[in-house]
């Protein structure tokens, strides 16, 4: 799951066992004296600045690629973003079995509550397609429940607030269109979404001043308690074609305070009470 990329790297480093001299091997009798309590919780403190030269996916038959180049994760000003956990809200990991006898891992990630910014150039089949920037991303109420049915069952929820997202589509690969604030940068050929909010529900009339809107609860993909989990399966049909299939039921609200395209203002966007009972996406070569 992409949302956990940086946080999981940090967690893996923090959880790596230190080298201790004089370690003793424990037998079954000694191990039987240890019991898990209420899962594991971790408080984390730190900052990170991520620079990646290129990330690409390639068609192995044709060699064609879709590429993200000059990737930067920072605090929006070139410095490191914080992944520290808030006081009283640690990262938690729990394993349990529900009434149906299915075992799940429950992961709560509180390392993404501080704002961070993503920017990158985009290229497809060697053709530059412009640049992307998503600024001031804040994720709260972030939780993943994951299990198995042969494939993968999961439920993922989070409340996300984003300052703005902009796709500048008429600049050459390697150009940096982000030298001025996005609000004054509409001279570029660009699509800009200001004030993006994914949540469980939103209040305030869509036609009202967006500053009066309020947001509560997390947007949710999958519903394990309702026996409608999101799923990932890989299989081969009778003709020998192997596919990846995603089932993505979801529920929540999506609001955008302002949409601007090429300098023209299109106003706010509201999708409230969104309920998708069944959404199947299948990929195959």
N, C-alpha and C positions, 0 to 999 in steps of 0.2 A: 504494500500500500504506500503510494507516494507520500502521503502526508507525514509519514513517520521517518522519512529518509535521514535527515540530520540528527533528529532526536535519537533514533535507534543506534546510529554510529556512536554517538556519545554514550548511550546506555551500555553498549557492548564494551566500550573502553572502561567505563566505570565498574562494570560487573566482572571484568576479567580478574581472576584470582591472583593475589600477589604471591611472589615466590617466598616461601617461608622455610627456614631450615628446621630439621628435626620433625618433619611431618610424620604422622602415624596413620597407618592403614586401619580403617574401621571395619570390623566384621559385622555379620548380621545382628549379633546381640547388641553391639554398640549402636548400630544404625537404628535399631528398634526403639531406642530411647529418644530419638529425635522426631518431633511432630511439627507439621506446618500449622500455623495459627490462622490468621485471617488474610493470607496472601503476603505479598511483598510490597513495601512502599519505599520510595526513594526520593529524597530531596536533592536537587541538582542545582549547581551554580556555575555559570560560565557564559562566555560569548563566543561567536563564531563568525568568520568571514569566508565565504565559499566562492572560489573561482574555478570554473571548468572550461577548458578550451573548446571541447566539442562533445556532444552526445548525439548519436545517430542510430537509426534503425534501417537495416538494409534488406532489400529483396535478394535472396541468395541466387535466384535464377537470372535476374537482369543486372544486378549490381546497383540498381537505383536506390537512393537514400533520401530519407527525410532527416534534416539535421537541425539541431540547436547549437549555435556557436556563440562564443564569448558570453557564457552563462555566468551571472553574478547573483549571489544571495548576500544582501547586506542590510544595513539599517536605513537605507535610502539616501545616505550621505557619504557612502564609501567606507564606513566603519563597520565593525562587527555588530551583529544583532544578539540580543540576549536570549538564551534558552533556559534561564533560571526558572525554577518552579516557584509559584507564589507561596507565601507562608500559609500553612494549613491546607495546601492542595498539592500533595506530592504525586509523583507518578506511581500508579499501583498496578499490580499484576495478580490475578486470581485465577484459579482453576476449580471448576465445579461441575456437578452433574445435575441436570434438571429432572423433573418428574417423569419424563419420557425415557430416562436412562442415557441421554446424550451428554457427552462431556464437552465443555467449552472453556476456552481461555478468554478472560475478560481483561482488557488493557485500557487503562485510563491515562492519557498523555496530557500533562499540563505544561509542557515545555514550549508551547507555541502561543502563549498569551501575550508575549511582547511583539510589537510590530516588526515585520521584516519585508524586504522588497526583492522581487525577482525581475531580472531583465535578461534578454537574449536576442540574438539575430536568428532568423529563420530562413532555411534554404530547402528546396525540394528538387531532386534530380539535377543538382548543380545550379539551379536558378534561384538567385536571391529573392526572397519574398517579403523583406522588410524586417521590422523589429517589434519585439513584445516587451511590455513592462507592466507588472502588477505591483502596486505600491501599497505599503502599510497593511499587510495581511495580518489579521489577528484571529486566532482560532481558540474558542473556549468551549467548555462542555464536550470535549473531545473524547470519544470512547469507541473501542472496537471489541466486538465479541466474535470469536471465530471458532468453528468446529468442523466436523467432517461428516459426509454421508456417502463416501466413495469419491466424491469431489469435495469442494469446499463450501461450507455454509458460513455466512457472516452477516453481522449487523454493524453498520458504521453510522455514527452520528456526531455532528459538531455544529456549533454556531459560528459562522464566519462573517467577519466584517472587513471590507477591502476599501481603501481610500479611493483608488481608481485603477482601471485596467485599460491600457491603450495598445492598439495595434497600428503602427505606422507602416504603411504598405508601399511607399514610393521612395524609400531611401535605399542606398546601395549597401550591400553586406559589409559590415565593419563600421559603417557610419554610426554615430551616436546621437539620436534625436532628442536625448533627454537632458540637454544642457540648460533648458529653461523649464520653469514649472509647467506642468501639463495644462493648467488652466489658460496659460498664455501661449501655448504651443499649437493652437489649432490651425496655423498656417500650413502645417504638414498635412499631406493626405493621410488621414487617420480616422479610426473609429475609437471613440473614448466612452467608457462607462464609468461615471463618477458615483461613488457611494453605493457599493454593492453589498447586499445583506442576504445571507442564507440563514434561515432560522425556522423554528417550529411554527411560529405564527407572528403576524405583524398587525399592528393597529394603526389607525389613521387613514382617512380617505385617500385613495391614490391620487386624486386631483388636488389634495391639500398640499401645503408647504411641506416638503420632505423632512424639514427639521422638526416637525411635529410628530413624525412617525416614531413608533416604538417597536422593539423586537424582543421576543422571548422564546426560550427553548431552542433545542437543536433541530436542524434539518436531519432527516433520517433516511438511510438507504438500508432496506431489509427490515424485517420485523420478526425476530425469533420468537418472542412471546406469543405473537399472533399466528404462529405456524406458517409464516410466509418469509423465510429468510432470503437474503440475496445469495446467489450461488455462482460458482465458477466450476465448469466441467470441461474436460478434454476427452474426446473420443473419436473413434474411426467408424465410419458408416460402412454399409455393405459394398460400396464401390471402392473402398480403400482410401477415402478422403478423410484426413484428420482435421478436426475443427476445435476451436475454443469457443465455448458458449457462456455468456453471462446472463443471468437473470437478476434484474435490478429494480425491484419494487421500491418506491420511495414516497415520502410524504413531507410536507412543509410549505414554506413560503419563500419566494425570491423577490426582492425589491431592488430597484436601481434608481437612485435619486435623479440622475440626468443622463441622457444618451446624446452624444454629439458625434455627427458624421461629417467629416470634411469641413468643419467650421459651422455647420448648421445644427441648431439645437432642436432635438425632438422631444424634450421633456422627460418625465419619469416613466418608469415601467414597474408594474406590479403583477405578480402571479401569486395569488393567495389561495390557501386551502388546497394546494396541489396534492393529489393522491393518485399515485400510479400503482395499480394492483399487479400489473404484469407488463414487464418490458424485457424482451429477449434480444440480445445482440450476439451474432455468431460470426466468427472469422475463420476463413479457411483459405489455403493457397489456391 
